[in-house]
Amino acid sequence: MPILTIYSVVVTQSIASITLVDEPFDYPDGNLVGNGTWTAYSGLGNGPVLVSSSQISLAHSSSSSAREDALVQYTAQMEGVITATFSFSVSDDTKIGFNTFNNYNPNPSYFAGFKTGTSSSTSSLSSLLYIIDAGSTPSDTADFRIGIRSQTTAGSIIPGTLDLLYDTTYDVTLSYDFATGQSSATLGGETITTTTPTSSSPTLDGFFFRQGTSLNNESFTVDSLTIVNIPEPTVALLGSLGTLALLRRRRHLA
């Protein structure tokens, strides 16, 4: 029995998640950048991401001028499954428009995802979370849905099927699996996963919120960001499990 207990501890510790970011946005009202470890990787000071009542606010714009995009960094990750969970709501006065050419609004725009380094290059972004249209007819009651894409240069946007409403708070978990190169987003019990992996194996050391270009000029409120890494089963863990099975077999035979 003591032997079983020892190996149980080994297994539990081997698969424990690692918290990389625990961000409640408890900063004074004003600019997000400059608080904690938040920096701007693009558009510094141009329509900054703002803190208000321990939430951040950002907005897409129909203007072509770049708005500020914010980045928080953490210890570089190269294996396991990294996840980012946060709450968000979207506000607008019109539905996200439908475009029959690509089944999404004419200019779908992503607003969150994982990042490598501090460059403003879109090639450094992974697991892109989009706001897309919710349907093809004016009678549809939903305002929008979410979509996910591996990278701006890899694969197409994978749409969710849940109908979502403006001014309603939703919890979403964005994930990247280093072993498969696939990204996924989970909201309301539905998980959507990319069908095309990232074009290369990235080293992820940041998470971003982006203010992009959109014909709808929708705005966002975001709260409580948590980022963790769940290690993949390692050779050491598998070895521990194999040894445990062997010990149990020997004990049984004895």
Secondary structure, 3 states (H helix, E strand, C coil): CHHHHHHHHHHHHHCCCEEEEEECCCCCCEECCCCCCCEEEECCCCCCCEEECCEEEEECECCCCCCCEEEEEEEEECCCEEEEEEEEEEECCCCCCCCCCCCCCCCCEEEEEEECCCCCCHHHEEEEEEEECCCCCCCCCCCEEEEEECECCECCCEECCCCECCCCCEEEEEEEECCCCEEEEEECCEEEECCCCCCCCCCEEEEEECCCECCCCCEEEEEEEEEEEECCCCHHHHHHHHHHHHHHHHHHHC
